Amino acid sequence: MKYFNYLGKKVYYEITGNGEPVILLNGIMMSMKSWESIIEPLNQNFEVIRVDFLDQGLSDTHEEDYTQDIQVELVKSLLDYLKIEKVNIVGISYGGEVALNFATKYQEKINKLIIYNSVSHTNEKLASLGHVWNKYAKEVDAKNYYLETIPIIYSKHFKDNNVEWMNNREKVLIEGVFSDENFLNRMIRLTNSAENYDVREKLGNLDIPVLIVGAEEDYLTPLEEQRNLAKLIKNSRLIVLPKVGHASMYEDPFIFNALIIGYLKNNQFDYKIWGENIWKEI
């Protein structure tokens, strides 16, 4: 594990695996450690870069208010620090928003972009939900903070089939993480940083390959949001995961990784399925 200096803060990152570089951008409650259980297949195919945003994991806090732009520039600074000219980016939820924001400013640094469970802007519903999260965070009300943040990120299918795991998860989070005032203050700042997020008018300028992945039972950022992204980004493809919720990387890690590996590795082929000669053979 390593760190670099950004705005006078320590930012932690880690590089594993070998191959073409891929940077993974965390969801809002995630950290570098969140990828541990699914990272090995990625390590076997790519040089994988993980990083904790400011106010995440082992990176320093940023006690002044900020917008997501600070995380965008953090990613740019890390790539510059590592002397990486071009990279593939995979972002989920909050990390997908940072990735899209980054792409609108620095698309020349991106080979391919993969976005999971993300949106083009923070709509009124998401903003209101963030206000509720922050209310309970400020009160250090671990029980209600859990109830408002965690059940909504999993599909009904997952919860029905993992009752014991969900119960254990509730106990651990309420008695530990969500009772930590420092963690909750970090979450307040991260949540606020997304309040004014809106890249709708900029996405039409993207000219890079983009894979957008939505989930059938995503109640936090519903599938309609990923369909809207696909309409706004001209060179994009949309994949829908059935019986999966917002936490797609945990609910179906096999498909989550298969999409990353397949999409990023599939650039050496030139498909001509509907070429004249093939059509005659058919």
C-alpha positions in Angstrom: 0.0 0.0 0.0 1.3 3.4 -1.0 0.3 7.1 -0.8 0.9 10.3 -2.7 0.4 13.9 -1.7 -2.6 15.7 -3.1 -3.6 19.2 -1.8 -1.4 18.5 1.2 -3.3 15.4 2.0 -2.2 11.7 2.0 -4.1 9.7 -0.6 -3.7 6.0 -0.4 -3.6 3.8 -3.4 -2.5 0.3 -4.4 -1.3 -1.4 -7.6 -1.6 -5.1 -8.2 -1.5 -7.4 -11.2 0.1 -7.0 -14.6 -1.1 -5.8 -18.0 -3.0 -2.8 -19.3 -3.8 -0.3 -16.5 -7.3 -0.2 -15.0 -8.3 2.2 -12.2 -11.2 1.2 -10.0 -13.2 4.1 -8.5 -15.2 3.4 -5.3 -18.8 3.9 -4.4 -19.5 6.3 -1.7 -19.3 4.0 1.3 -16.5 1.9 -0.2 -12.7 1.9 0.1 -9.9 0.0 -1.6 -10.6 -2.9 0.7 -14.1 -3.3 -0.7 -12.6 -4.8 -3.9 -10.6 -7.5 -2.1 -13.1 -10.4 -2.5 -13.4 -9.9 -6.3 -10.1 -8.5 -7.4 -8.1 -11.7 -8.3 -9.6 -12.2 -11.8 -8.8 -8.6 -12.6 -5.3 -9.0 -11.3 -4.8 -11.9 -13.7 -5.6 -9.7 -16.7 -4.7 -6.1 -15.8 -2.5 -3.8 -13.8 -5.2 -2.8 -11.3 -5.0 0.6 -9.5 -7.2 1.1 -6.5 -7.5 4.4 -4.6 -9.3 5.9 -1.7 -10.9 9.2 -2.4 -10.5 12.0 0.1 -12.7 11.1 3.1 -12.6 7.4 2.2 -10.7 4.5 3.7 -7.1 5.3 4.5 -7.0 8.6 2.7 -7.0 11.8 4.7 -10.1 13.7 5.6 -11.0 17.0 3.9 -12.9 18.9 6.6 -13.9 21.9 4.3 -16.9 21.5 2.0 -16.1 20.4 -1.5 -17.6 19.1 -4.7 -16.9 16.0 -6.7 -14.4 18.0 -8.8 -11.9 17.5 -6.0 -12.1 13.8 -6.5 -11.8 14.2 -10.3 -8.6 16.2 -9.9 -7.4 13.6 -7.4 -7.7 10.9 -10.1 -5.9 13.1 -12.6 -3.1 13.9 -10.1 -2.7 10.1 -9.3 -2.3 9.3 -13.0 0.2 12.1 -13.5 2.1 10.9 -10.4 2.2 7.4 -11.8 3.2 8.7 -15.3 0.2 6.9 -16.9 -0.8 8.5 -20.1 -4.0 6.5 -20.8 -6.0 4.2 -18.6 -9.2 2.2 -18.5 -11.6 3.4 -15.8 -14.2 1.4 -13.9 -16.5 3.3 -11.6 -19.5 2.2 -9.6 -22.1 4.5 -8.2 -20.3 7.6 -6.7 -17.2 6.3 -8.4 -19.1 6.2 -11.7 -20.1 9.8 -11.3 -16.5 10.8 -10.7 -15.5 8.7 -13.7 -18.0 10.4 -16.0 -17.0 13.8 -14.6 -13.4 13.0 -15.3 -14.2 11.8 -18.8 -15.9 15.2 -19.7 -12.6 16.9 -18.7 -9.9 14.4 -19.6 -11.3 11.9 -22.1 -7.9 11.9 -23.9 -6.5 10.0 -20.9 -9.1 7.2 -21.2 -9.0 4.1 -23.4 -12.3 2.7 -22.3 -14.8 3.6 -19.6 -17.1 1.2 -17.7 -19.9 2.7 -15.5 -21.9 0.6 -13.0 -25.1 1.8 -11.3 -24.5 5.5 -11.9 -26.5 8.5 -13.0 -26.0 11.6 -15.2 -27.0 14.0 -12.4 -28.2 14.2 -8.8 -32.0 14.4 -9.2 -34.4 15.7 -6.5 -35.1 12.2 -5.2 -31.4 11.4 -4.7 -30.7 14.8 -3.2 -33.6 14.3 -0.7 -32.3 10.9 0.2 -28.9 12.4 0.9 -30.4 14.9 3.2 -32.1 12.1 5.2 -28.7 10.2 5.4 -27.0 13.4 6.6 -29.8 14.0 9.2 -29.1 10.7 10.9 -25.4 11.0 10.5 -25.3 14.3 12.3 -27.4 12.7 15.1 -25.0 9.7 15.2 -28.2 7.6 14.9 -26.6 4.4 13.7 -29.8 2.4 13.5 -31.7 4.8 11.3 -28.6 5.6 9.3 -28.4 1.9 8.5 -32.1 1.5 7.6 -31.9 4.5 5.2 -28.6 3.5 3.5 -28.1 -0.2 3.4 -31.4 -2.1 2.6 -32.0 0.1 -0.4 -28.7 -1.0 -2.1 -29.6 -4.7 -2.3 -32.1 -6.4 -4.5 -35.1 -8.2 -3.0 -33.8 -11.3 -4.6 -30.5 -11.0 -2.8 -32.0 -10.1 0.6 -34.5 -13.0 0.4 -31.7 -15.4 -0.2 -29.2 -14.0 2.2 -31.2 -13.3 5.4 -28.6 -14.4 7.9 -25.8 -12.5 6.1 -28.0 -9.3 6.0 -28.8 -9.7 9.8 -25.1 -10.1 10.6 -24.2 -7.1 8.4 -26.8 -5.0 10.2 -25.4 -5.9 13.6 -21.8 -5.2 12.5 -22.5 -1.8 10.9 -24.8 -0.5 13.6 -22.6 -1.5 16.5 -19.3 -0.5 14.7 -18.9 1.6 11.6 -22.2 3.6 11.8 -21.6 4.5 15.5 -18.2 6.1 14.6 -18.7 9.9 14.5 -15.6 10.4 12.4 -16.8 8.0 9.7 -20.3 9.7 9.7 -18.7 13.1 9.3 -16.8 11.8 6.3 -20.0 10.4 4.8 -21.7 13.8 5.3 -19.0 15.5 3.2 -19.0 12.8 0.6 -22.8 12.9 0.3 -22.8 16.7 0.0 -20.1 16.6 -2.6 -22.5 14.9 -5.0 -25.5 17.2 -4.5 -24.7 19.5 -7.4 -23.4 16.7 -9.7 -24.7 17.2 -13.3 -22.9 16.2 -16.5 -25.9 15.9 -18.8 -24.9 18.7 -21.1 -21.3 17.5 -21.4 -21.8 13.8 -22.1 -22.6 14.4 -25.8 -19.0 15.4 -26.3 -17.6 12.1 -25.3 -15.9 10.2 -28.1 -14.6 7.1 -26.2 -16.0 3.6 -25.8 -18.3 3.5 -22.8 -20.0 0.4 -21.3 -23.0 1.3 -19.0 -24.2 -1.4 -16.7 -27.6 -1.1 -14.9 -29.4 -3.5 -12.6 -33.0 -4.6 -12.8 -33.6 -4.2 -9.0 -31.5 -1.1 -8.4 -33.8 1.0 -6.1 -31.2 3.7 -5.4 -30.2 4.6 -9.0 -32.9 2.8 -11.1 -32.4 1.4 -14.5 -34.1 4.4 -16.1 -31.0 6.4 -15.1 -28.6 4.1 -17.0 -31.0 4.2 -20.0 -30.7 8.0 -19.9 -26.9 7.8 -19.8 -26.9 5.5 -22.8 -29.0 8.1 -24.7 -26.7 10.9 -23.8 -23.4 9.1 -24.7 -23.2 8.3 -28.4 -20.5 5.6 -28.3 -22.0 3.6 -25.5 -23.5 0.2 -24.9 -26.0 -0.7 -22.1 -26.1 -4.0 -20.2 -28.9 -4.9 -17.8 -28.3 -7.3 -14.9 -31.4 -9.3 -14.0 -32.3 -9.9 -10.3 -29.5 -7.6 -9.2 -29.5 -4.4 -7.1 -27.3 -1.4 -6.7 -24.5 -3.4 -5.0 -23.9 -5.3 -8.3 -20.3 -6.1 -7.6 -21.3 -8.1 -4.5 -24.6 -9.6 -5.8 -23.1 -11.0 -9.0 -19.3 -10.7 -8.9 -18.8 -13.3 -11.6 -20.7 -11.3 -14.2 -19.4 -8.0 -12.8 -15.8 -9.1 -13.5 -16.7 -10.9 -16.8 -18.1 -7.7 -18.2 -14.9 -5.8 -17.3 -12.5 -8.4 -18.6 -14.6 -9.0 -21.8 -15.1 -5.4 -22.6 -11.6 -4.3 -22.0 -10.0 -7.3 -23.7 -12.2 -7.3 -26.8 -10.4 -4.6 -28.7 -8.2 -6.7 -30.9 -11.1 -8.2 -32.9 -12.7 -6.7 -35.9 -16.2 -8.1 -36.2 -17.7 -8.3 -39.7 -20.6 -10.5 -39.1 -22.7 -8.8 -41.7 -20.1 -8.5 -44.3 -21.1 -9.6 -47.9 -19.2 -12.9 -47.9 -20.6 -14.0 -44.5 -24.1 -13.1 -45.5 -23.9 -15.2 -48.6 -22.7 -18.2 -46.5 -25.6 -17.8 -44.2 
